[in-house]
């Protein structure tokens, strides 16, 4: 009997030379804001938006994302979207 095993591919965020330092907080923030701007302009299914989402999901703590999502819904998010 042969078993089909699903291959799991783990990826990390690619290097972004706008954020060369070890602290990646700005990278996290910028990709979240870029995602929000992208879905506002192009819609959630637009492929480029999914790139920003993938990066911020890798870089940002889940707690921050949950708070920011609530703030975006309530219209109290600090960034310009």
N, C-alpha and C positions, 0 to 999 in steps of 0.2 A: 504494500500500500504506500502510496506517496501522499504526503501531506503538503498542502500549499501553505507556505508561511508568508505572511504579509511583512514586507520590508518596511521598517520604520527609518525614515531619514531625518536626522536631527540637523538643523541648520541654525547658525547664529547670524546676527545682524552683520552686514558687510561694513567695512571701515568707511567712515564718513569724514573726509578731511576738513569739514567745517567744525568738527568737534574732536580735535586731536588729543585732548587731555584724557586722563584716566577717568575722571568724574563724568559720567554720561547723562547727568540730569538734564542738561540743555538738549541733548540729542533726543531723549525721551519726550520732553515737552514739545520740541519743534515737530517731531513726527506725529504727535497727537494732534497738534494744531493743523498741520498740513493735511492730515486725514479728514478732520472736520471741515476744512475749507474745500477739499476735493469733493466730499460727498454733497456738500451744499451746492457746488457748481455743476458736478457731473452725475451725481447719484451714487448710491452705495455699490452698485454692480460694476462700476467702471473699474477696469483692471488696475490702473495706476493707483487708485484709492486703496486697493487691497494691499499694495506694496507698503504704503505708509502704515496701514493697520498692522501688518505683520511685524514691522519694525518696532512700533510702539508697544505691541504686545510682548515682544522680546525684552525691550529695554526698560519698560516702566513697571513698578510694583503694582499689583492688582488693586491694592487699596487706593492708590492715586487715581487709577483709571475709573474706578467706581465713583469716587468723589467727583471727578471731572465730568463724567457722564451725567450725574445728577445735576451739576451746575449748568451744563449745556442745556438740559431739559428745562431747568428753571429760569434760564436766561441770566444767570449770575456768574458765568464763567469769565475769568479774568483776561483771557486772551481775546484778540480780535479775530473773529471767524467771518 
